[in-house]
Amino acid sequence: MTTSEFAIRVQGLGKKYTIGHQDKSEGYLSLRDSLTQGTRQLAQQAFNIISGRQHAPRTRNEDIWVLDDVSFDITPGEVVGIIGKNGAGKSTLLKVLTRITDLSRGRIEINGRVASLLEVGTGFHPELTGRENIYLNGSILGMSRAEIKKKFDTIVDFAGVEKFLDTPVKRYSSGMYVRLAFAVASHLDPEILLIDEVLAVGDMEFQKKCLGRMDEVAKDGRTVLFVSHSLPMVSSLCSSCILLDSGRVVAQGSTSDIVLRYQTGADVNSSKIDFGNKTNPPGDEYVTLDSAWVENSANAQTLEFSIFEPIRLCIRFRVNKTLSKSPLPNVHVTDSAGNYVFVASPHNWNEQTAIAPNEYTACCVIPAHLLNDGMFSVGIAVNHFQNGLSTAFFIQHALSFYVLDRIEQNPLRQESGWAGRIPGVIRPLLDWNIVGGR
Ligand SMILES: Nc1ncnc2c1ncn2[C@@H]1O[C@H](COP(=O)(O)OP(=O)(O)OP(=O)(O)O)[C@@H](O)[C@H]1O
């Protein structure tokens, strides 16, 4: 990639903390920390940090690599989620990208003006009023006074702090503070927006508003990096994800693949999920999942289907102990907006047949000309009846596929000259009977 082809390039990034030596960044408290803890706890934490007690149980002068050989490229306009367990290094990565914390090794290149929402005390000056802080932030981002003025009312409106505009922000409640911080970071035309979990704080309405605003920022072609533990938020907002574990990038790719891998530990690409070599596959003592996939009528795994093609969904599962009745595989198909399109299980299923331990593969076919074009996701499950009705496993959004309406393959659409999308979740071929003169 040439310089202008990426917004952020990180190469071999390492961040080392030497426990026992105060890092200069330790004086900062994250906005999330400050919001999720009471004032007393916060004061205690600040005291611990200042007095060096925060990591007291660790050996003095022990080196800990909290980010290790992290490399990735982010293209302009990408909205990327950073996910991973507690302590994986997500917040540290954002701090290093914003230079709040120094890196110990590697290279970072950033093309574009960055606004971030990470830290109390960065960007906002506590003694200045809300109004003054909006102008200060705008000028830090390189905007003229006139440009900031144009955005001013929208920011104040979004944050809902009209009455407190001339109050120093140190007097703001944490809710007001975060509302103003988010409004400023997301409205002052940053080219790159870095956001750490703050949206998890605050009421549902504010979260929804923030998500909406982040979506607008993304649609505007800005680059967004979003650290979060909320997988639904990441799924609804981010097109791709980076999964961190113990300071290393363990996977990077489409959000659905990475979120699923994080949740299940499986090797995933969207058209196949495979637990064949895993020690703890989903399931119970009777039935466990081996793999599941989407294939075409030539038995080739694929993500893309023409509207004219049937789609085969397959689940391979292992029966570990004899079952007195046959287990019941089922698929749950949802569209890209999350609407259930259908749930299907075998209608010719005979529950009375005993099933011996073995591997079984259940496939069903979605006929051609049923689904409209679009992206669909498939949940997979197997139920059995050993102790009443039990679900051995159910993995929502395990697989996905696209149905494409290729106009060049559709003579009717070519003739009609209509190239736009035909609305609807399904597009069945119905039998028509047209009679005249009735
Ligand atoms: N100033 C510091 N000194 C020493 N260790 C630190 C410091 N800041 C963070 N760490 C350690 O670095 C590791 C990564 O922390 P970080 O906050 O980046 O993780 P995270 O993925 O954001 O976690 P969480 O989801 O819990 O916020 C943790 O083990 C943490 O204890």
The ligand as an ORCA input file, in Angstrom:
! r2SCAN-3c Opt
* xyz 0 1
  N       0.400      1.549     33.482
  C       0.466      0.227     33.497
  N       1.452     -0.408     34.136
  C       1.532     -1.752     34.121
  N       0.694     -2.559     33.511
  C      -0.327     -1.973     32.873
  C      -0.503     -0.561     32.815
  N      -1.595     -0.273     32.073
  C      -2.099     -1.462     31.677
  N      -1.331     -2.480     32.161
  C      -1.538     -3.908     31.913
  O      -1.564     -4.120     30.513
  C      -2.456     -5.157     30.168
  C      -3.402     -4.668     29.076
  O      -4.270     -3.695     29.630
  P      -5.399     -2.969     28.781
  O      -6.126     -2.036     29.696
  O      -4.827     -2.412     27.544
  O      -6.320     -4.211     28.407
  P      -7.784     -4.188     27.819
  O      -7.824     -5.220     26.754
  O      -8.198     -2.820     27.450
  O      -8.588     -4.706     29.082
  P     -10.084     -4.342     29.561
  O     -10.989     -4.976     28.583
  O     -10.163     -4.979     30.918
  O     -10.172     -2.881     29.597
  C      -3.150     -5.572     31.458
  O      -2.534     -6.727     31.921
  C      -2.891     -4.401     32.378
  O      -2.846     -4.829     33.728
*
